[in-house]
Amino acid sequence: VSTIQALLRQLLRITTTDGRIFIGTFAGTDKPLNIILVNAEEFRVGPGQNPDGRFVGQVMLPWKVIVKVEA
C-alpha cells in the first residue's frame, strides 16, 4: 500500500496489450487494481498511426490490458 501511495500524483506511462501508450497523472486504483489516470494522453505506435497522440482526460485502465507501467 505504501508503494502505491508513493506513486500518487506521479506521472505514469502505461503500455497496453493493443500497443497503445497512456501518459498521465496517477490518481489511484480500485479494488480489482484498475489504474486511474487524469490529464492523460493516448499514443498509438506503429505504421500509419498518428505519433502526436490525443488528449483523453481521465481514463481507467483495466489491469488485464496493462503490459507495463513506468514512473
C-alpha positions as CSV (number, residue, x, y, z in Angstrom):
1,V,0.0,0.0,0.0
2,S,2.8,2.4,0.8
3,T,4.4,1.8,-2.6
4,I,1.1,2.7,-4.4
5,Q,0.7,5.8,-2.1
6,A,4.1,7.0,-3.1
7,L,3.1,6.9,-6.8
8,L,0.0,9.2,-6.2
9,R,0.2,12.4,-8.3
10,Q,3.2,11.0,-10.2
11,L,3.4,10.9,-14.0
12,L,3.0,7.3,-15.3
13,R,3.5,5.8,-18.7
14,I,1.3,2.7,-19.2
15,T,1.5,0.3,-22.2
16,T,-1.5,-1.8,-23.0
17,T,-1.8,-5.2,-24.8
18,D,-3.1,-3.5,-28.0
19,G,0.1,-1.3,-28.3
20,R,-1.4,2.0,-27.0
21,I,0.6,4.1,-24.6
22,F,-1.1,6.3,-22.0
23,I,0.8,9.0,-20.2
24,G,-1.0,10.7,-17.3
25,T,-1.0,11.6,-13.6
26,F,-1.7,8.6,-11.3
27,A,-4.9,9.2,-9.4
28,G,-5.4,5.8,-7.8
29,T,-6.8,2.3,-8.2
30,D,-9.9,0.5,-7.3
31,K,-10.3,-2.9,-5.6
32,P,-9.6,-5.0,-8.7
33,L,-6.5,-2.9,-9.3
34,N,-7.7,-1.0,-12.4
35,I,-5.5,2.1,-12.7
36,I,-7.0,5.6,-12.9
37,L,-5.1,8.3,-14.8
38,V,-6.1,12.0,-15.0
39,N,-4.9,14.6,-17.6
40,A,-3.9,11.6,-19.8
41,E,-2.8,11.4,-23.4
42,E,-3.1,8.4,-25.6
43,F,-0.5,7.5,-28.2
44,R,-0.7,4.8,-30.8
45,V,2.7,3.4,-32.0
46,G,3.1,1.8,-35.4
47,P,3.0,2.3,-39.1
48,G,0.2,4.5,-40.3
49,Q,-0.6,5.8,-36.8
50,N,-0.6,9.4,-35.7
51,P,2.6,9.9,-33.5
52,D,1.3,13.1,-31.9
53,G,-1.3,11.4,-29.7
54,R,-4.6,12.8,-28.4
55,F,-5.8,14.1,-25.1
56,V,-8.3,11.8,-23.4
57,G,-8.6,13.4,-19.9
58,Q,-9.5,10.9,-17.3
59,V,-9.1,7.2,-18.1
60,M,-9.5,3.9,-16.2
61,L,-7.2,1.1,-17.5
62,P,-8.3,-2.5,-16.6
63,W,-5.4,-4.4,-15.1
64,K,-5.9,-7.2,-17.6
65,V,-4.9,-5.0,-20.5
66,I,-1.8,-3.5,-18.8
67,V,1.5,-4.8,-20.1
68,K,4.0,-2.3,-18.5
69,V,3.8,0.6,-16.0
70,E,6.7,3.1,-15.9
71,A,7.1,6.0,-13.4
